[in-house]
Amino acid sequence: MQHFAYSRVATLADAINAMQQPDAMVIAGGTELLNWMKEGIAAPARLIDVNGIADLAQVTADDRGLRIGALARLSDVAEHPVVRTAYPAIAQALLASASPQIRNMATIGGNLMQRTRCPYFRAEVEVPCNKRRPGSGCAAMSGNDRTAAVLGATAQCIATHPSDLAVALAALDATVHVTGASGPRSIPLVSFYRQPDGTTERETRLDAGELITAIEVPASAVARQSRYLKLRERASYEFALVSVAVGLDVEEGRIRAASIALGGVAPKPWRLCATEDALQRVTLSDEAAVRKTLTADFADATPGRHNGFKVELAKRAVVRALQMAGEGA
Ligand SMILES: Cc1cc2nc3c(=O)[nH]c(=O)nc-3n(C[C@H](O)[C@H](O)[C@H](O)COP(=O)(O)OP(=O)(O)OC[C@H]3O[C@@H](n4cnc5c(N)ncnc54)[C@H](O)[C@@H]3O)c2cc1C
């Protein structure tokens, strides 16, 4: 690990000022960043510790929606009574993340900024990886692609995004609030992550020197009847092979509105917009009809050599998650 300067700030203004210095990085819970520094994935010259900005740790809710400060800990948000009852997919996604100890330290902002678990990105030896070493290629394409993307991958990168929370937030139409030297702005969660392009190392639309301040989620019938289903190699302390967040509004057994996002299958949380449209007025208990609605969204799937199973697994996960959400009706 190389030497770095450390400073702790108490206000958002001080944080933004400090962030304008070259090679500065924010540290929140440190559960990702410290590992990156040890592994050579990140080498900041300055760490700006924002944990003293108390306002950023607040979670508030009213009739219009939920606001989660970027410094709120995963465990606090998962246990929040309004999150559990009015946005259950968020609580379930958080409780399926990492371990209790990590959830006690890790923050919402840091969770959204975590980087891919692709073994080639995380490799201890130097291998081609456009995210890690821009322009070097993608070893996963000719190597072990078992955990790689089957939707939305490009010729630059086939890595998936690992955040469980981001999938739930994508399904529930969340907005990411950020602020930087030129002031605050808002980015819909579904647009917050970039698909791999010529600048594959840039994974989000956060600009240099900007900070996530809060996440907002609108209150809705769909959010209230939401579910998160995570499928993984082992039952805990593991990232998703496939995950799905669904929200439902059902009237007399027929779907009035549905909202669906997949995790573990794409470089970003993947909304199934065509499926959502096709599900309107479908009878929830008609499994064959529900499954048929998935056809268009998976038409462009591009499975590789070892991850073809993800296509079928994702389809089944969506059907199951919709049934689970429906059982709560
Ligand atoms: C063993 C292990 C298992 C895990 N399993 C899961 C899992 O199953 N599911 C899952 O979703 N996650 C999992 N995680 C990831 C975990 O949730 C993240 O490590 C954690 O959420 C990061 O939050 P943090 O506050 O510690 O971030 P930090 O480590 O402090 O920061 C991470 C990154 O976010 C940036 N950052 C932090 N806060 C902000 C902000 N407000 N604005 C802008 N940038 C910011 C930092 O600069 C850094 O780039 C796992 C992690 C570990 C180590």
The ligand as a Tripos MOL2 file, in Angstrom:
@<TRIPOS>MOLECULE
LIG
   53    58     1     0     0
SMALL
NO_CHARGES

@<TRIPOS>ATOM
      1 C1        -16.5180   -9.8150    1.8340 C.3       1 LIG1
      2 C2        -17.5190   -8.8600    1.2320 C.ar      1 LIG1
      3 C3        -18.7500   -9.3450    0.8200 C.ar      1 LIG1
      4 C4        -19.6870   -8.4610    0.2640 C.ar      1 LIG1
      5 N1        -20.9070   -8.9420   -0.1770 N.ar      1 LIG1
      6 C5        -21.7790   -8.0790   -0.7350 C.ar      1 LIG1
      7 C6        -23.0360   -8.5330   -1.2200 C.ar      1 LIG1
      8 O1        -23.3820   -9.7050   -1.1240 O.2       1 LIG1
      9 N2        -23.8740   -7.6320   -1.8010 N.ar      1 LIG1
     10 C7        -23.5290   -6.3030   -1.9170 C.ar      1 LIG1
     11 O2        -24.3270   -5.5190   -2.4500 O.2       1 LIG1
     12 N3        -22.3540   -5.8550   -1.4850 N.ar      1 LIG1
     13 C8        -21.4810   -6.7000   -0.9000 C.ar      1 LIG1
     14 N4        -20.2870   -6.2390   -0.4690 N.ar      1 LIG1
     15 C9        -19.9240   -4.8690   -0.7310 C.3       1 LIG1
     16 C10       -20.2210   -4.0060    0.4500 C.3       1 LIG1
     17 O3        -21.6110   -3.7780    0.5060 O.3       1 LIG1
     18 C11       -19.4390   -2.7320    0.1920 C.3       1 LIG1
     19 O4        -18.1140   -3.0430    0.5840 O.3       1 LIG1
     20 C12       -19.9040   -1.5670    0.9650 C.3       1 LIG1
     21 O5        -21.2550   -1.2990    0.7550 O.3       1 LIG1
     22 C13       -19.0890   -0.3420    0.6170 C.3       1 LIG1
     23 O6        -19.5000    0.7070    1.4780 O.3       1 LIG1
     24 P1        -18.4320    1.5130    2.3060 P.3       1 LIG1
     25 O7        -19.1660    2.5760    2.9950 O.co2     1 LIG1
     26 O8        -17.5920    0.6140    3.1460 O.co2     1 LIG1
     27 O9        -17.5620    2.1170    1.1110 O.3       1 LIG1
     28 P2        -16.0350    2.5280    1.0990 P.3       1 LIG1
     29 O10       -15.1770    1.3180    1.1120 O.co2     1 LIG1
     30 O11       -15.7700    3.5810    2.0970 O.co2     1 LIG1
     31 O12       -15.9930    3.1930   -0.3570 O.3       1 LIG1
     32 C14       -16.2020    2.4230   -1.5310 C.3       1 LIG1
     33 C15       -16.1720    3.3730   -2.7280 C.3       1 LIG1
     34 O13       -17.2720    4.2530   -2.6640 O.3       1 LIG1
     35 C16       -16.8360    5.6020   -2.6760 C.3       1 LIG1
     36 N5        -17.7810    6.3230   -1.8490 N.ar      1 LIG1
     37 C17       -18.1690    6.0290   -0.5870 C.ar      1 LIG1
     38 N6        -19.1300    6.8800   -0.1890 N.ar      1 LIG1
     39 C18       -19.3520    7.7260   -1.2230 C.ar      1 LIG1
     40 C19       -20.2250    8.8200   -1.4330 C.ar      1 LIG1
     41 N7        -21.0910    9.2330   -0.4990 N.pl3     1 LIG1
     42 N8        -20.1770    9.4580   -2.6310 N.ar      1 LIG1
     43 C20       -19.3220    9.0660   -3.5750 C.ar      1 LIG1
     44 N9        -18.4760    8.0340   -3.4400 N.ar      1 LIG1
     45 C21       -18.4900    7.3770   -2.2720 C.ar      1 LIG1
     46 C22       -15.4100    5.5480   -2.1540 C.3       1 LIG1
     47 O14       -14.6560    6.6670   -2.5860 O.3       1 LIG1
     48 C23       -14.9410    4.2630   -2.7860 C.3       1 LIG1
     49 O15       -14.6330    4.4950   -4.1390 O.3       1 LIG1
     50 C24       -19.3530   -7.0920    0.1320 C.ar      1 LIG1
     51 C25       -18.1180   -6.6090    0.5730 C.ar      1 LIG1
     52 C26       -17.1940   -7.4720    1.1230 C.ar      1 LIG1
     53 C27       -15.8710   -6.9280    1.5670 C.3       1 LIG1
@<TRIPOS>BOND
     1     1     2 1
     2     2     3 ar
     3     2    52 ar
     4     3     4 ar
     5     4     5 ar
     6     4    50 ar
     7     5     6 ar
     8     6     7 ar
     9     6    13 1
    10     7     8 2
    11     7     9 ar
    12     9    10 ar
    13    10    11 2
    14    10    12 ar
    15    12    13 ar
    16    13    14 ar
    17    14    15 1
    18    14    50 ar
    19    15    16 1
    20    16    17 1
    21    16    18 1
    22    18    19 1
    23    18    20 1
    24    20    21 1
    25    20    22 1
    26    22    23 1
    27    23    24 1
    28    24    25 2
    29    24    26 1
    30    24    27 1
    31    27    28 1
    32    28    29 2
    33    28    30 1
    34    28    31 1
    35    31    32 1
    36    32    33 1
    37    33    34 1
    38    33    48 1
    39    34    35 1
    40    35    36 1
    41    35    46 1
    42    36    37 ar
    43    36    45 ar
    44    37    38 ar
    45    38    39 ar
    46    39    40 ar
    47    39    45 ar
    48    40    41 1
    49    40    42 ar
    50    42    43 ar
    51    43    44 ar
    52    44    45 ar
    53    46    47 1
    54    46    48 1
    55    48    49 1
    56    50    51 ar
    57    51    52 ar
    58    52    53 1
@<TRIPOS>SUBSTRUCTURE
     1 LIG1         1 GROUP 0 **** ****
